[in-house]
């Protein structure tokens, strides 16, 4: 029973993009591992950029530089 957790910084994907991610990951697990789609769970978490660090800085600080 696969469980996939996708984390993205806000602003996150659109509802349409989320649907494509869920479908695509589910299909990939079926194709690669033979796992039935009914057994696959996909969760998309949207994380505030202030709570996401890269290279010792928050993503919010990195984005503010751009």
N, C-alpha and C positions, 0 to 999 in steps of 0.2 A: 504494500500500500504506500506508494510514493507520496511524499509531502514536499512541495517546493515553495520556498519563501523568497519572493522577489522584493528587494528594498530599493526604492527610488526616492530621491530628494524632491521636495515640493518646489515649484509646482510639478505635479506628477503627470503621468500620461492621461490622455482623454479617455472617456468611457469606451470608445471604439478601440483605442490602442490597448486598453486593459483586456478587452474581450479577445483581441488577436493574440496577446501574450498568453492568456490562459489557454486558448485553443492550441496555439503553437507548441507550448511546453507540454501539454497533454499529449498531443500527437507525436512529439519527439520521444517521449517516454514509451509510447506504444511501439514506435518504429525501432528504437534502439534496444529497449528492455523487454518488449512484449507485454507491458503492463496495460491492462484494460483501462480505457478512459474512466469507467465508473469507479475505479479504485484510486484514481489520482486526484490529489488535492493541490490547488495552487492558490497561494495567498499573496496579495500585493500590499505591502506596507509603504505608506508615504511618510517620509521622515522630514521634519523641519531642518533646514540647512544649518541652523545653529547647533543642532544635535548630531551633526555628521562631520567627522574630522578627516582631513586628508593632509598628510605631510606635516602634522603638528598644528594645523590651522583648521578652524571651522570652515565648512563650505560657504557659509554666509560671508565670512571675511574674504575668502578667495573670490567669490562672486562680486563683492563690493569693489575689488581692485579692477575688474574688467570694465 
